[in-house]
Amino acid sequence: MPITFTAALVLIPALLFAARFLSKKLPWGKYARRSSRVDVTLLVIGVIGLILHCVAMFYRSILAVIPGTDGYIAAVNAMGPASVVLYVVPALLVPIGLRRQHPVALVIVAVTLVAVGVTMYNGGPLSIHLVTIAAATVAIAGTAALLVKRPPDRRTPAVA
């Protein structure tokens, strides 16, 4: 994976979240929906799992610095059933974590994640796989940054 592509995959979500924190108009009004703490936790775990999967495939030496990751890296790169499970589980957690969001955004996220999985395991061109990774990154980061409202604050007492 070219380093400029990787930098873009980091920069695009960073810019989307920066826009969220700098703009009072985000998340987008009528399209934004509140998420629970469980939703946000599932989303974060899923995204971390997807990032680890990509790092294990494209930047093994970076992940290998962490003790005990050799087996994980080997399983991911074997492209067998374990690799599929290590992709599918976090890929399922992401839309589960976004399940309360606008249906169109949820479908876009799900379709891009399916496309990433299909292009990863069907032996097609790497360039197509990288395009699907970029699309999924934008879909997930865009949905999270532009649509997800904060969970309710537990410290605020309920009004009767």
Backbone bond lengths (Angstrom), bond angles and torsions (degrees), N, CA, C in turn:
res aa  C-N    CA-C-N  psi(-1)  N-CA   C-N-CA  omega(-1)  CA-C   N-CA-C  phi
1 M - - - 1.449 - - 1.530 107.40 -
2 P 1.313 117.03 125.16 1.469 119.88 -179.92 1.528 111.30 -61.88
3 I 1.314 116.56 142.66 1.461 121.26 -177.34 1.524 111.60 -63.66
4 T 1.319 118.28 -33.38 1.468 119.96 178.38 1.533 111.02 -66.47
5 F 1.328 115.81 -35.47 1.462 120.62 176.86 1.528 109.39 -65.86
6 T 1.321 116.41 -44.70 1.467 120.94 178.63 1.520 110.44 -61.62
7 A 1.317 116.30 -42.73 1.467 120.17 178.48 1.526 110.29 -60.49
8 A 1.319 117.21 -40.46 1.464 120.86 178.12 1.524 111.06 -64.78
9 L 1.338 116.95 -37.61 1.469 120.58 178.91 1.524 111.80 -65.78
10 V 1.317 117.10 -24.90 1.460 121.46 176.52 1.531 109.56 -88.17
11 L 1.314 116.79 -40.77 1.457 121.84 -174.84 1.530 113.08 -68.99
12 I 1.308 117.88 -40.40 1.467 120.79 -177.23 1.533 111.38 -61.56
13 P 1.331 119.69 -51.56 1.472 118.28 176.24 1.527 112.23 -61.62
14 A 1.340 116.98 -37.96 1.469 119.36 178.84 1.527 110.64 -60.51
15 L 1.319 117.20 -42.35 1.469 120.95 178.70 1.530 111.77 -66.62
16 L 1.334 116.64 -39.68 1.456 119.81 178.85 1.527 111.22 -63.71
17 F 1.336 116.82 -43.91 1.464 119.64 179.42 1.526 111.46 -71.35
18 A 1.318 117.68 -33.03 1.467 120.66 175.20 1.527 109.63 -63.78
19 A 1.327 116.98 -42.69 1.464 120.87 177.44 1.521 110.28 -59.96
20 R 1.309 116.61 -39.24 1.462 120.01 179.14 1.519 110.98 -61.91
21 F 1.315 116.47 -45.45 1.458 119.93 -176.49 1.525 112.61 -75.63
22 L 1.320 117.53 -21.82 1.465 120.83 -178.35 1.526 113.45 -95.35
23 S 1.314 117.42 -13.93 1.459 120.98 -176.73 1.519 111.09 -112.32
24 K 1.312 115.15 133.29 1.465 119.68 177.43 1.529 111.28 -79.77
25 K 1.332 117.43 -10.57 1.462 121.25 -178.23 1.532 112.75 -89.96
26 L 1.323 116.21 -0.41 1.465 119.82 178.35 1.512 108.89 -111.92
27 P 1.303 119.39 143.98 1.456 128.18 -1.75 1.532 112.23 -66.69
28 W 1.343 115.18 158.16 1.454 122.32 -172.26 1.515 112.51 -68.44
29 G 1.295 115.59 106.52 1.459 126.96 175.15 1.504 118.86 0.18
30 K 1.328 116.02 -107.17 1.466 120.68 -170.92 1.534 113.26 -67.75
31 Y 1.329 117.91 -17.53 1.461 119.96 -179.62 1.531 112.40 -87.50
32 A 1.312 117.09 -19.97 1.464 121.45 -177.00 1.521 110.37 -77.45
33 R 1.305 114.13 145.01 1.464 120.42 179.75 1.519 109.52 -135.33
34 R 1.303 116.04 147.14 1.454 121.75 -179.34 1.529 110.18 -73.93
35 S 1.317 115.96 142.34 1.463 121.83 175.72 1.521 108.71 -115.01
36 S 1.313 115.83 152.06 1.464 119.61 176.54 1.518 109.33 -84.91
37 R 1.311 116.20 169.23 1.470 120.74 176.68 1.534 109.94 -63.69
38 V 1.306 117.51 -35.18 1.469 121.44 177.36 1.521 109.86 -64.12
39 D 1.332 116.69 -43.81 1.469 120.89 178.17 1.526 110.81 -57.86
40 V 1.323 115.92 -48.55 1.461 120.49 -178.37 1.529 110.27 -63.84
41 T 1.323 117.00 -40.42 1.470 120.83 178.46 1.523 111.06 -62.58
42 L 1.329 117.63 -45.70 1.468 121.11 178.54 1.526 111.07 -62.41
43 L 1.325 116.43 -41.61 1.455 121.06 178.25 1.527 110.61 -60.88
44 V 1.319 116.95 -47.85 1.471 120.87 -178.67 1.529 111.05 -64.20
45 I 1.319 117.74 -43.08 1.474 120.51 178.26 1.526 110.10 -62.59
46 G 1.327 117.12 -43.34 1.460 120.89 178.78 1.519 112.15 -62.06
47 V 1.325 116.71 -45.42 1.466 120.23 180.00 1.522 110.66 -64.03
48 I 1.322 117.46 -42.40 1.473 120.18 177.50 1.524 110.29 -60.89
49 G 1.337 117.16 -42.64 1.461 120.88 177.78 1.518 112.28 -61.14
50 L 1.323 117.41 -41.11 1.468 121.02 178.61 1.525 110.94 -67.53
51 I 1.322 116.48 -40.77 1.467 119.86 177.58 1.519 110.52 -62.57
52 L 1.333 116.97 -44.96 1.472 120.13 178.84 1.522 111.10 -60.80
53 H 1.320 117.21 -39.06 1.461 121.06 179.46 1.530 110.12 -62.45
54 C 1.331 116.42 -46.46 1.472 120.11 178.99 1.524 111.89 -64.88
55 V 1.310 116.69 -42.55 1.467 119.86 179.61 1.526 109.97 -63.68
56 A 1.331 116.83 -39.79 1.469 120.05 178.75 1.522 111.43 -63.70
57 M 1.323 117.37 -31.91 1.461 120.59 -179.47 1.524 112.29 -81.68
58 F 1.326 116.81 -43.62 1.461 120.25 -170.16 1.528 114.67 -103.60
59 Y 1.326 117.58 -23.27 1.468 121.44 -177.24 1.529 110.21 -135.88
60 R 1.323 115.48 58.08 1.463 121.63 -176.61 1.520 112.88 -51.89
61 S 1.335 116.56 -43.60 1.464 120.30 -174.94 1.530 111.95 -62.93
62 I 1.312 117.78 -30.75 1.468 120.52 178.17 1.528 110.07 -68.65
63 L 1.324 116.45 -45.80 1.463 120.37 -179.46 1.524 111.49 -71.87
64 A 1.323 117.35 -31.29 1.467 121.54 -178.60 1.521 112.30 -64.93
65 V 1.323 117.78 -17.19 1.471 121.51 177.51 1.530 110.15 -64.13
66 I 1.321 116.81 -29.07 1.465 121.21 -179.87 1.529 108.11 -80.38
67 P 1.341 117.28 121.67 1.469 119.84 -178.90 1.536 111.67 -59.36
68 G 1.320 115.86 138.75 1.458 122.03 176.80 1.517 115.31 86.76
69 T 1.314 118.14 5.42 1.465 119.62 -178.67 1.524 113.30 -93.34
70 D 1.322 116.98 -2.69 1.469 119.82 -178.04 1.530 112.42 -57.59
71 G 1.327 116.47 -43.56 1.462 120.24 179.49 1.513 112.30 -64.98
72 Y 1.315 116.34 -40.78 1.462 121.02 178.06 1.526 110.19 -62.38
73 I 1.323 116.45 -47.67 1.467 121.48 -179.66 1.523 110.38 -60.20
74 A 1.330 116.27 -44.34 1.463 120.18 179.87 1.527 111.12 -63.74
75 A 1.333 116.58 -42.17 1.467 120.19 -179.53 1.524 111.18 -63.89
76 V 1.317 116.93 -43.48 1.466 120.60 179.86 1.523 110.60 -63.16
77 N 1.316 117.26 -45.54 1.460 121.28 -174.94 1.520 114.08 -78.28
78 A 1.327 117.52 -13.29 1.464 120.07 175.43 1.529 111.06 -70.97
79 M 1.334 115.99 -19.19 1.472 122.50 178.18 1.532 112.90 58.88
80 G 1.320 115.72 25.12 1.459 120.95 178.29 1.521 111.19 -96.62
81 P 1.335 116.39 -161.74 1.469 120.61 -178.24 1.532 113.36 -57.68
82 A 1.332 117.85 -37.65 1.466 119.78 179.35 1.520 110.70 -63.95
83 S 1.309 117.03 -40.32 1.459 121.23 178.29 1.526 110.74 -63.21
84 V 1.314 116.25 -41.40 1.461 120.74 178.71 1.527 109.90 -61.53
85 V 1.324 116.77 -47.23 1.470 120.82 179.28 1.527 110.53 -61.61
86 L 1.340 116.28 -42.33 1.464 120.46 -179.55 1.527 112.24 -67.22
87 Y 1.320 118.18 -16.61 1.466 121.51 172.21 1.530 110.53 -93.47
88 V 1.318 117.06 -47.36 1.467 121.11 -172.10 1.533 112.04 -64.21
89 V 1.320 117.82 -40.79 1.464 119.33 -177.33 1.534 111.48 -60.81
90 P 1.339 119.41 -53.60 1.469 116.32 177.51 1.530 112.75 -66.89
91 A 1.330 117.35 -31.08 1.462 119.98 178.46 1.531 111.26 -66.52
92 L 1.314 118.26 -26.87 1.466 121.64 174.83 1.525 111.52 -80.09
93 L 1.337 116.89 -34.18 1.461 120.22 -179.16 1.532 112.01 -64.86
94 V 1.330 116.90 -33.07 1.469 120.09 -178.21 1.531 111.31 -62.38
95 P 1.340 119.96 -55.69 1.472 117.28 179.02 1.525 113.27 -67.03
96 I 1.328 117.38 -28.37 1.470 118.57 174.88 1.522 109.06 -63.39
97 G 1.328 116.85 -42.26 1.456 120.69 178.13 1.525 113.02 -67.27
98 L 1.310 116.82 -24.35 1.473 121.38 179.85 1.530 112.35 -101.05
99 R 1.314 118.42 10.27 1.469 122.29 -171.00 1.525 114.42 -59.53
100 R 1.310 119.06 -23.27 1.462 121.08 -179.58 1.534 112.69 -87.32
101 Q 1.321 116.78 -3.54 1.464 120.39 -176.02 1.528 110.78 -81.83
102 H 1.313 115.23 173.68 1.465 121.44 -177.86 1.531 109.19 -52.69
103 P 1.334 117.97 133.47 1.466 120.83 -176.90 1.527 114.47 -55.57
104 V 1.325 117.66 -36.61 1.463 119.86 179.80 1.523 110.41 -64.50
105 A 1.328 117.12 -44.06 1.468 120.90 178.48 1.526 110.07 -62.63
106 L 1.319 116.72 -42.09 1.461 120.73 179.82 1.531 111.21 -62.86
107 V 1.314 117.67 -42.50 1.469 121.13 178.05 1.523 110.61 -63.95
108 I 1.322 117.84 -42.26 1.465 120.65 179.34 1.522 110.50 -61.80
109 V 1.329 117.09 -45.08 1.467 120.36 177.99 1.526 110.30 -60.44
110 A 1.328 117.00 -47.89 1.470 120.55 -178.04 1.527 111.90 -62.49
111 V 1.317 116.82 -43.91 1.470 120.32 -178.99 1.530 110.76 -64.53
112 T 1.329 116.92 -41.87 1.475 118.27 179.80 1.523 111.30 -66.47
113 L 1.323 117.64 -36.24 1.473 119.58 177.85 1.527 111.39 -68.26
114 V 1.318 117.31 -37.84 1.467 120.22 174.63 1.526 109.48 -62.98
115 A 1.318 116.89 -42.81 1.469 120.80 179.67 1.525 111.23 -61.70
116 V 1.322 117.38 -40.15 1.465 120.45 177.10 1.518 109.67 -60.82
117 G 1.320 116.83 -47.05 1.465 120.44 -179.54 1.516 112.93 -63.33
118 V 1.313 116.52 -43.45 1.467 120.11 -179.59 1.521 110.56 -64.69
119 T 1.329 116.99 -46.44 1.469 118.94 -178.19 1.523 112.39 -70.58
120 M 1.321 117.11 -21.53 1.463 120.07 178.33 1.526 111.00 -75.82
121 Y 1.308 117.20 -40.77 1.459 120.16 -171.29 1.530 114.29 -103.10
122 N 1.343 119.00 -0.77 1.463 118.83 -179.03 1.525 113.45 -94.61
123 G 1.333 117.25 -1.69 1.465 120.06 177.39 1.513 114.33 77.20
124 G 1.319 116.68 18.27 1.463 120.48 179.85 1.524 112.08 -78.87
125 P 1.320 116.26 -174.17 1.462 120.71 -177.65 1.535 112.14 -65.94
126 L 1.320 115.13 142.46 1.456 121.28 179.04 1.527 110.95 -61.45
127 S 1.314 117.23 -36.08 1.466 120.24 -178.10 1.532 111.80 -60.15
128 I 1.327 116.50 -38.81 1.469 120.41 178.23 1.523 109.66 -67.33
129 H 1.320 116.63 -41.74 1.461 120.85 178.63 1.530 110.33 -61.54
130 L 1.324 117.33 -41.83 1.461 120.52 -179.97 1.530 111.62 -65.24
131 V 1.313 116.88 -36.04 1.466 120.56 176.86 1.529 110.11 -64.00
132 T 1.322 117.10 -41.85 1.463 119.45 179.52 1.531 110.85 -67.57
133 I 1.331 117.43 -35.44 1.470 120.40 175.97 1.530 109.43 -62.72
134 A 1.321 117.18 -44.15 1.459 120.79 178.64 1.526 110.95 -61.84
135 A 1.322 116.97 -43.57 1.466 120.74 179.66 1.528 111.03 -62.92
136 A 1.321 117.01 -43.24 1.465 120.62 179.03 1.524 110.91 -65.07
137 T 1.314 116.37 -40.08 1.465 120.22 179.14 1.526 110.83 -61.29
138 V 1.312 116.42 -46.79 1.466 120.47 179.44 1.531 110.63 -65.47
139 A 1.326 117.14 -41.42 1.474 120.72 -179.29 1.527 111.33 -63.78
140 I 1.331 116.79 -46.45 1.466 120.14 -178.55 1.525 110.64 -68.02
141 A 1.334 116.40 -50.23 1.465 119.91 -178.10 1.525 110.88 -65.18
142 G 1.322 116.79 -39.83 1.457 120.01 178.98 1.518 111.97 -63.79
143 T 1.304 117.08 -44.76 1.462 120.56 178.80 1.522 110.73 -63.16
144 A 1.326 116.42 -47.26 1.465 120.16 -178.35 1.525 111.79 -65.58
145 A 1.318 117.41 -43.68 1.467 120.62 -175.49 1.522 113.17 -77.90
146 L 1.326 117.11 -35.20 1.459 120.02 -171.79 1.525 114.47 -99.31
147 L 1.342 117.53 -19.16 1.464 119.17 -174.25 1.527 115.40 -120.66
148 V 1.304 118.82 -30.41 1.466 120.49 -173.36 1.525 110.50 -74.49
149 K 1.324 115.28 120.71 1.463 120.86 173.61 1.525 108.35 -86.79
150 R 1.310 114.98 153.82 1.468 120.24 -179.78 1.524 110.98 -61.66
151 P 1.348 116.14 149.21 1.464 119.00 172.74 1.528 109.42 -64.54
152 P 1.330 117.09 156.84 1.465 119.13 177.95 1.532 109.95 -60.21
153 D 1.308 116.30 144.97 1.455 122.18 179.12 1.519 109.12 -77.30
154 R 1.327 117.11 121.13 1.471 121.17 -178.45 1.515 112.13 -72.92
155 R 1.335 117.65 -19.31 1.453 120.68 -176.65 1.531 111.57 -77.91
156 T 1.324 117.33 -18.61 1.446 120.55 -179.13 1.530 108.65 -82.41
157 P 1.334 116.97 122.83 1.478 118.41 -179.25 1.530 110.76 -67.93
158 A 1.311 114.54 146.65 1.466 120.44 179.21 1.521 109.55 -69.65
159 V 1.315 116.44 141.01 1.451 121.62 178.06 1.516 107.96 -95.04
160 A 1.329 115.82 129.81 1.472 120.82 -176.87 1.489 112.15 -76.99
